Amino acid sequence: MSPSVTVIGGVQVDVVIVPVGELPPQGQTLLVDEMSMRVGGAAANAALAFAETAATVRLMGCVGDDHLGNWLIEVLGELGLGGELHVVTGGPTGLTVACEAPERDRTFLTYLGVNAGWDLSMIPADAGSSESLLVCDYFLAPALRGAPTRELLAGARERGGRTYFDTAWDPADWPEATRRELLDLLPHVDVFLPNEAEAEAASGEHGSPERAARALQAASGGWVVVKLGARGCFAAGPETVEIVDSTGAGDAFNAGLIAALAEGGSWPEALQAATGLASQIIARPSGGRHRAAPGARSGH
């Protein structure tokens, strides 16, 4: 049976214009080379990606009954994803203008539309019944902030599901009240998924995504995975190894990495094997801590 995932969050239209290095001065016009319109919003983007995997995915979001909303339902419906979108009669669908350029990171101008009033009553009662629940675009659904999101996350856990949370950037620039609000939600989150800027802003640990991840992990108790763009990611999880003797931990890591690569393992597999071997060894007492694998032999 394929894994089941429910995604709750933003569903909107994205208009992407390229290149936009900066906005023109007031009263002036900037010509761009490209424009595209596509399905957008963090929840829709994630659901479309899930559709390319073996997972069974449910998408829950909010659109208006206008031309853009009808277009979103039609496009998503072709992939079996439009059936659980809540349609607000007489309301406008949300839209984001994404400005991109090769020399700079993207910036976004977002109109919430009906997302501004999307609340818990518009989400199916069995939203948390999947094996995994991803809640995203937290700040773009103001009526779901705080207690409603906590109810969604806690309900999924009570049913035995795993919870994932991706807030995206806070347009209000992370005031202290918002940071406290987030820290109140994290104990209900199994995997928190911020990017580097979000992790540092939420934790108050600036200049170090590793420190930011560990601070957020301490508040959560679960995993925190900080996305670092081209540099990959940094994951901080709960401590599961009781360290008895840490001497030689780095040497054990080296051995595990080299052995896994020599056996043809990929880099992710080799790094996992190296960490696993080092974790096993530092959990053993000093005396007799090394155990030869079955069939192992020296080179002489």
Backbone hydrogen bonds in HBPLUS format (Angstrom, degrees):
<---DONOR---> <-ACCEPTOR-->    atom                        ^
c    i                          cat <-CA-CA->   ^        H-A-AA   ^      H-
h    n   atom  resd res      DA  || num        DHA   H-A  angle D-A-AA Bond
n    s   type  num  typ     dist DA aas  dist angle  dist       angle   num
A0056-THR N   A0003-PRO O   2.71 MM  53  6.04 164.0  1.74 161.5 167.3     1
A0132-SER N   A0004-SER O   3.14 MM 128  6.44 141.6  2.29 145.5 156.5     2
A0005-VAL N   A0056-THR O   2.82 MM  51  6.12 159.0  1.87 160.5 162.4     3
A0058-ARG N   A0005-VAL O   2.84 MM  53  6.31 148.2  1.94 153.0 163.4     4
A0006-THR N   A0132-SER O   2.93 MM 126  6.36 157.5  1.98 154.6 161.1     5
A0134-LEU N   A0006-THR O   2.87 MM 128  6.26 166.9  1.89 165.8 170.3     6
A0007-VAL N   A0058-ARG O   2.83 MM  51  6.16 164.6  1.85 167.8 172.2     7
A0060-MET N   A0007-VAL O   2.87 MM  53  6.14 161.0  1.91 171.7 173.8     8
A0008-ILE N   A0134-LEU O   2.86 MM 126  6.23 166.2  1.87 168.0 172.3     9
A0136-CYS N   A0008-ILE O   2.93 MM 128  6.34 162.4  1.96 164.6 169.7    10
A0009-GLY N   A0060-MET O   3.20 MM  51  6.69 158.0  2.25 165.9 172.0    11
A0043-ALA N   A0010-GLY O   3.18 MM  33  5.16 125.0  2.50 126.3 140.4    12
A0044-ALA N   A0010-GLY O   3.32 MM  34  6.73 155.2  2.38 162.2 158.6    13
A0012-GLN N   A0040-GLY O   2.99 MM  28  5.05 170.4  2.00 121.2 121.3    14
A0040-GLY N   A0012-GLN O   2.76 MM  28  5.05 153.5  1.83 159.0 149.7    15
A0013-VAL N   A0094-GLY O   3.19 MM  81  6.52 164.5  2.22 140.0 141.3    16
A0096-THR N   A0013-VAL O   2.89 MM  83  6.35 157.0  1.94 161.7 168.7    17
A0014-ASP N   A0038-ARG O   2.89 MM  24  5.35 178.9  1.89 165.1 165.2    18
A0038-ARG N   A0014-ASP O   2.93 MM  24  5.35 159.1  1.97 152.4 159.2    19
A0015-VAL N   A0096-THR O   2.81 MM  81  6.17 164.9  1.83 165.1 169.6    20
A0098-ALA N   A0015-VAL O   2.81 MM  83  6.09 155.8  1.87 146.5 154.9    21
A0016-VAL N   A0036-SER O   2.84 MM  20  5.26 160.0  1.88 157.5 162.6    22
A0036-SER N   A0016-VAL O   2.96 MM  20  5.26 148.7  2.06 143.0 152.4    23
A0017-ILE N   A0098-ALA O   2.97 MM  81  6.29 167.4  1.99 174.0 175.6    24
A0100-GLU N   A0017-ILE O   3.15 MM  83  6.39 169.1  2.16 167.9 169.3    25
A0018-VAL N   A0034-GLU O   3.07 MM  16  5.12 160.5  2.11 136.8 140.0    26
A0033-ASP N   A0018-VAL O   2.86 MM  15  5.90 126.2  2.16 123.1 138.8    27
A0034-GLU N   A0018-VAL O   2.83 MM  16  5.12 158.0  1.87 162.5 162.1    28
A0020-VAL N   A0100-GLU O   2.75 MM  80  5.49 144.0  1.87 127.1 138.9    29
A0028-GLN N   A0025-PRO O   3.05 MM   3  5.62 154.5  2.11 143.6 142.8    30
A0045-ASN N   A0041-GLY O   2.89 MM   4  6.06 167.4  1.91 162.1 166.2    31
A0046-ALA N   A0042-ALA O   2.98 MM   4  6.11 161.9  2.01 146.0 150.8    32
A0047-ALA N   A0043-ALA O   2.89 MM   4  6.08 163.1  1.92 151.6 156.6    33
A0048-LEU N   A0044-ALA O   2.92 MM   4  6.08 158.5  1.96 152.0 157.2    34
A0049-ALA N   A0045-ASN O   3.10 MM   4  6.36 150.5  2.19 142.9 150.8    35
A0050-PHE N   A0046-ALA O   2.82 MM   4  6.14 157.3  1.88 152.6 159.5    36
A0051-ALA N   A0047-ALA O   2.95 MM   4  6.16 143.4  2.09 142.9 152.5    37
A0052-GLU N   A0049-ALA O   3.02 MM   3  5.47 155.7  2.08 110.7 118.3    38
A0053-THR N   A0050-PHE O   2.83 MM   3  5.24 164.4  1.86 118.6 122.9    39
A0086-HIS N   A0061-GLY O   2.88 MM  25  6.17 169.6  1.89 154.7 151.1    40
A0063-VAL N   A0086-HIS O   2.91 MM  23  6.30 160.4  1.95 162.1 167.6    41
A0088-VAL N   A0063-VAL O   2.93 MM  25  6.33 159.5  1.97 155.2 161.5    42
A0070-ASN N   A0066-ASP O   2.97 MM   4  6.22 163.8  2.00 156.6 161.0    43
A0071-TRP N   A0067-HIS O   2.95 MM   4  6.16 152.2  2.03 145.5 153.6    44
A0072-LEU N   A0068-LEU O   2.95 MM   4  6.23 157.8  2.00 149.8 155.2    45
A0073-ILE N   A0069-GLY O   3.02 MM   4  6.28 165.6  2.04 153.5 156.7    46
A0074-GLU N   A0070-ASN O   2.99 MM   4  6.17 154.4  2.06 144.4 151.6    47
A0075-VAL N   A0071-TRP O   2.95 MM   4  6.18 170.8  1.96 157.5 159.1    48
A0076-LEU N   A0072-LEU O   2.89 MM   4  5.94 171.3  1.90 157.4 160.1    49
A0077-GLY N   A0073-ILE O   2.79 MM   4  5.59 142.4  1.93 133.6 145.0    50
A0078-GLU N   A0074-GLU O   3.24 MM   4  6.46 135.6  2.45 140.7 149.2    51
A0078-GLU N   A0075-VAL O   3.29 MM   3  5.49 138.2  2.48  99.2 109.4    52
A0079-LEU N   A0076-LEU O   3.02 MM   3  5.50 151.6  2.10 110.4 118.9    53
A0081-LEU N   A0076-LEU O   2.90 MM   5  4.97 162.5  1.93 136.0 133.3    54
A0080-GLY N   A0077-GLY O   2.98 MM   3  4.71 164.8  2.00 104.2 107.0    55
A0091-GLY N   A0088-VAL O   3.26 MM   3  5.48 163.2  2.29 126.5 124.9    56
A0114-VAL N   A0092-PRO O   2.84 MM  22  5.81 139.1  2.00 168.2 177.6    57
A0095-LEU N   A0111-TYR O   2.96 MM  16  5.24 155.9  2.02 145.0 152.9    58
A0111-TYR N   A0095-LEU O   2.74 MM  16  5.24 169.2  1.75 167.0 170.8    59
A0097-VAL N   A0109-LEU O   2.79 MM  12  5.11 162.0  1.83 150.2 154.4    60
A0109-LEU N   A0097-VAL O   2.93 MM  12  5.11 153.1  2.00 141.5 150.3    61
A0099-CYS N   A0107-THR O   2.89 MM   8  5.36 167.5  1.90 157.7 161.7    62
A0107-THR N   A0099-CYS O   3.16 MM   8  5.36 155.1  2.23 144.0 151.6    63
A0104-ARG N   A0101-ALA O   3.27 MM   3  5.66 170.8  2.28 117.3 119.8    64
A0115-ASN N   A0112-LEU O   3.16 MM   3  5.24 149.7  2.26 132.8 127.0    65
A0116-ALA N   A0113-GLY O   3.18 MM   3  6.07 165.5  2.20 123.2 126.5    66
A0117-GLY N   A0114-VAL O   3.12 MM   3  5.70 151.7  2.21 114.7 121.1    67
A0118-TRP N   A0115-ASN O   3.36 MM   3  4.97 157.9  2.41  94.8 101.2    68
A0122-MET N   A0119-ASP O   3.01 MM   3  5.71 159.3  2.06 120.0 126.4    69
A0123-ILE N   A0120-LEU O   3.14 MM   3  5.41 167.5  2.15 114.8 117.1    70
A0127-ALA N   A0124-PRO O   3.09 MM   3  5.45 144.3  2.22 124.3 122.1    71
A0129-SER N   A0126-ASP O   3.08 MM   3  5.40 157.5  2.13 123.9 122.2    72
A0162-ARG N   A0131-GLU O   2.84 MM  31  6.25 160.0  1.88 148.9 151.5    73
A0133-LEU N   A0162-ARG O   2.91 MM  29  6.31 155.1  1.97 163.0 168.5    74
A0164-TYR N   A0133-LEU O   2.73 MM  31  5.96 152.7  1.80 169.2 170.4    75
A0135-VAL N   A0164-TYR O   2.96 MM  29  6.29 164.1  1.99 149.0 150.4    76
A0166-ASP N   A0135-VAL O   2.96 MM  31  6.38 160.0  2.00 158.1 162.8    77
A0140-LEU N   A0137-ASP O   3.04 MM   3  5.46 151.5  2.12 113.2 122.1    78
A0141-ALA N   A0138-TYR O   3.41 MM   3  5.82 163.1  2.44 112.4 113.6    79
A0144-LEU N   A0141-ALA O   2.90 MM   3  5.60 162.0  1.93 126.2 132.3    80
A0145-ARG N   A0142-PRO O   3.30 MM   3  5.35 163.8  2.33 103.7 108.5    81
A0149-THR N   A0144-LEU O   3.12 MM   5  5.71 121.6  2.48 149.7 153.6    82
A0150-ARG N   A0146-GLY O   3.02 MM   4  6.24 160.9  2.06 154.8 160.7    83
A0151-GLU N   A0147-ALA O   2.88 MM   4  6.08 151.6  1.96 151.3 158.6    84
A0152-LEU N   A0148-PRO O   3.05 MM   4  6.38 152.2  2.13 144.4 151.4    85
A0153-LEU N   A0149-THR O   2.95 MM   4  6.21 168.7  1.97 158.9 160.8    86
A0154-ALA N   A0150-ARG O   2.86 MM   4  5.92 169.9  1.87 152.7 156.2    87
A0155-GLY N   A0151-GLU O   2.90 MM   4  5.79 154.2  1.97 139.4 147.3    88
A0156-ALA N   A0152-LEU O   3.11 MM   4  6.29 154.6  2.18 144.2 150.1    89
A0157-ARG N   A0153-LEU O   3.13 MM   4  6.42 158.5  2.18 149.0 154.7    90
A0158-GLU N   A0154-ALA O   2.93 MM   4  6.17 156.8  1.99 149.9 156.3    91
A0159-ARG N   A0155-GLY O   3.24 MM   4  6.46 137.4  2.44 137.9 147.8    92
A0159-ARG N   A0156-ALA O   3.20 MM   3  5.23 131.4  2.45  94.9 107.5    93
A0161-GLY N   A0156-ALA O   2.87 MM   5  5.19 155.7  1.93 153.1 145.9    94
A0160-GLY N   A0157-ARG O   2.83 MM   3  4.98 159.3  1.88 110.2 115.4    95
A0190-ASP N   A0163-THR O   3.06 MM  27  5.11 133.4  2.28 117.9 131.4    96
A0191-VAL N   A0163-THR O   3.01 MM  28  6.43 145.8  2.13 153.0 162.6    97
A0165-PHE N   A0191-VAL O   3.04 MM  26  6.50 150.0  2.13 157.8 162.1    98
A0193-LEU N   A0165-PHE O   2.86 MM  28  6.00 163.7  1.89 167.6 166.1    99
A0173-ASP N   A0170-ASP O   2.86 MM   3  5.32 160.7  1.89 122.4 124.9   100
A0178-THR N   A0175-PRO O   2.98 MM   3  5.40 125.5  2.29 108.4 121.9   101
A0179-ARG N   A0175-PRO O   3.13 MM   4  6.55 155.5  2.20 153.2 160.6   102
A0180-ARG N   A0176-GLU O   3.01 MM   4  6.31 158.2  2.06 152.3 157.6   103
A0181-GLU N   A0177-ALA O   2.98 MM   4  6.17 151.0  2.07 139.4 147.9   104
A0182-LEU N   A0178-THR O   2.93 MM   4  6.20 154.7  1.99 150.3 156.0   105
A0183-LEU N   A0179-ARG O   2.98 MM   4  6.22 164.9  2.00 150.8 154.8   106
A0184-ASP N   A0180-ARG O   3.03 MM   4  6.21 139.5  2.20 142.7 152.8   107
A0185-LEU N   A0182-LEU O   2.89 MM   3  5.18 136.2  2.08 104.9 117.6   108
A0186-LEU N   A0182-LEU O   3.05 MM   4  6.32 146.8  2.17 154.5 164.5   109
A0188-HIS N   A0185-LEU O   2.92 MM   3  5.78 163.1  1.95 131.0 136.6   110
A0189-VAL N   A0186-LEU O   2.90 MM   3  5.03 164.5  1.92 120.5 121.7   111
A0223-TRP N   A0190-ASP O   2.78 MM  33  5.98 167.6  1.80 158.7 154.3   112
A0192-PHE N   A0223-TRP O   2.91 MM  31  6.31 161.6  1.94 148.3 151.2   113
A0225-VAL N   A0192-PHE O   2.88 MM  33  6.21 168.5  1.89 175.6 176.6   114
A0227-LYS N   A0194-PRO O   2.95 MM  33  6.37 161.7  1.99 145.7 150.6   115
A0199-ALA N   A0195-ASN O   2.89 MM   4  6.04 162.4  1.92 158.9 163.9   116
A0196-GLU N   A0227-LYS O   3.10 MM  31  5.95 126.1  2.40 172.4 157.4   117
A0200-GLU N   A0196-GLU O   3.05 MM   4  6.24 165.1  2.08 153.4 156.9   118
A0201-ALA N   A0197-ALA O   2.98 MM   4  6.10 158.7  2.03 146.0 152.4   119
A0202-ALA N   A0198-GLU O   2.86 MM   4  5.91 162.4  1.89 150.1 155.3   120
A0203-SER N   A0199-ALA O   3.01 MM   4  6.00 151.9  2.09 143.1 150.3   121
A0204-GLY N   A0200-GLU O   2.85 MM   4  5.55 140.6  2.01 138.4 148.1   122
A0212-ALA N   A0208-SER O   3.00 MM   4  6.24 162.2  2.04 152.4 158.1   123
A0213-ALA N   A0209-PRO O   2.85 MM   4  5.94 157.9  1.90 141.8 147.6   124
A0214-ARG N   A0210-GLU O   3.00 MM   4  6.26 161.1  2.04 150.0 154.9   125
A0215-ALA N   A0211-ARG O   2.93 MM   4  6.10 154.6  1.99 148.8 155.7   126
A0216-LEU N   A0212-ALA O   3.02 MM   4  6.24 162.3  2.05 151.6 156.0   127
A0217-GLN N   A0213-ALA O   2.83 MM   4  5.99 149.8  1.92 145.1 154.6   128
A0218-ALA N   A0214-ARG O   2.99 MM   4  6.13 150.8  2.07 141.3 148.0   129
A0219-ALA N   A0215-ALA O   3.34 MM   4  6.65 143.4  2.48 137.1 145.8   130
A0219-ALA N   A0216-LEU O   3.16 MM   3  5.14 123.8  2.49  92.9 106.9   131
A0220-SER N   A0216-LEU O   2.93 MM   4  6.15 143.1  2.07 143.3 154.3   132
A0221-GLY N   A0217-GLN O   2.73 MM   4  5.60 168.3  1.74 155.4 158.7   133
A0224-VAL N   A0236-ALA O   2.88 MM  12  5.25 153.4  1.96 149.1 157.9   134
A0236-ALA N   A0224-VAL O   2.83 MM  12  5.25 161.2  1.86 152.9 159.3   135
A0226-VAL N   A0234-PHE O   2.78 MM   8  5.16 164.2  1.80 159.3 155.6   136
A0234-PHE N   A0226-VAL O   2.90 MM   8  5.16 149.7  2.00 140.5 150.5   137
A0228-LEU N   A0232-GLY O   2.77 MM   4  5.13 162.4  1.80 145.1 144.8   138
A0231-ARG N   A0228-LEU O   3.17 MM   3  5.22 155.8  2.23 127.8 123.1   139
A0232-GLY N   A0229-GLY O   3.07 MM   3  5.68 162.2  2.10 122.0 123.6   140
A0244-VAL N   A0282-ILE O   2.77 MM  38  5.86 160.5  1.81 152.1 158.8   141
A0245-ASP N   A0282-ILE O   3.12 MM  37  5.11 165.0  2.14 139.7 144.4   142
A0249-ALA N   A0246-SER O   3.10 MM   3  5.51 147.6  2.21 142.5 137.4   143
A0252-ALA N   A0248-GLY O   2.91 MM   4  6.14 154.8  1.98 151.8 158.2   144
A0253-PHE N   A0249-ALA O   2.96 MM   4  6.26 151.2  2.05 145.8 154.2   145
A0254-ASN N   A0250-GLY O   2.96 MM   4  6.25 159.1  2.01 146.9 151.9   146
A0255-ALA N   A0251-ASP O   3.02 MM   4  6.30 160.6  2.06 147.5 152.3   147
A0256-GLY N   A0252-ALA O   2.93 MM   4  6.15 164.7  1.95 151.7 155.5   148
A0257-LEU N   A0253-PHE O   2.92 MM   4  6.11 160.5  1.96 155.6 160.6   149
A0258-ILE N   A0254-ASN O   2.97 MM   4  6.15 173.8  1.97 157.6 159.0   150
A0259-ALA N   A0255-ALA O   2.95 MM   4  6.01 166.3  1.97 151.8 156.2   151
A0260-ALA N   A0256-GLY O   3.08 MM   4  6.11 160.0  2.12 142.0 147.5   152
A0261-LEU N   A0257-LEU O   2.99 MM   4  6.20 163.4  2.02 153.7 158.2   153
A0262-ALA N   A0258-ILE O   2.87 MM   4  5.98 157.1  1.93 149.1 156.0   154
A0263-GLU N   A0259-ALA O   3.06 MM   4  6.24 134.9  2.27 138.5 149.7   155
A0265-GLY N   A0260-ALA O   2.95 MM   5  5.38 155.5  2.01 157.8 151.8   156
A0264-GLY N   A0261-LEU O   2.99 MM   3  5.16 159.1  2.03 107.9 112.7   157
A0270-ALA N   A0266-SER O   2.77 MM   4  5.98 157.2  1.83 154.5 161.8   158
A0271-LEU N   A0267-TRP O   2.88 MM   4  6.04 163.6  1.91 159.2 162.5   159
A0272-GLN N   A0268-PRO O   3.03 MM   4  6.17 155.6  2.09 143.5 150.2   160
A0273-ALA N   A0269-GLU O   2.89 MM   4  6.10 157.1  1.95 146.7 153.4   161
A0274-ALA N   A0270-ALA O   2.86 MM   4  6.04 157.2  1.91 148.5 154.8   162
A0275-THR N   A0271-LEU O   3.01 MM   4  6.16 164.1  2.04 146.3 150.3   163
A0276-GLY N   A0272-GLN O   2.91 MM   4  6.05 156.5  1.97 145.5 152.8   164
A0277-LEU N   A0273-ALA O   2.91 MM   4  6.12 160.8  1.95 151.7 155.7   165
A0278-ALA N   A0274-ALA O   3.05 MM   4  6.23 170.0  2.06 151.3 154.3   166
A0279-SER N   A0275-THR O   2.93 MM   4  6.04 156.1  1.98 146.1 153.2   167
A0280-GLN N   A0276-GLY O   3.00 MM   4  6.22 153.9  2.07 146.6 153.1   168
A0281-ILE N   A0277-LEU O   3.08 MM   4  6.31 163.4  2.11 153.4 157.2   169
A0282-ILE N   A0278-ALA O   3.06 MM   4  6.24 166.7  2.08 155.3 158.0   170
A0283-ALA N   A0280-GLN O   3.30 MM   3  5.42 145.0  2.43  98.3 108.3   171
A0284-ARG N   A0281-ILE O   3.12 MM   3  5.48 165.9  2.14 113.2 116.8   172
A0296-ALA N   A0293-ALA O   2.94 MM   3  5.33 157.9  1.99 139.7 138.3   173
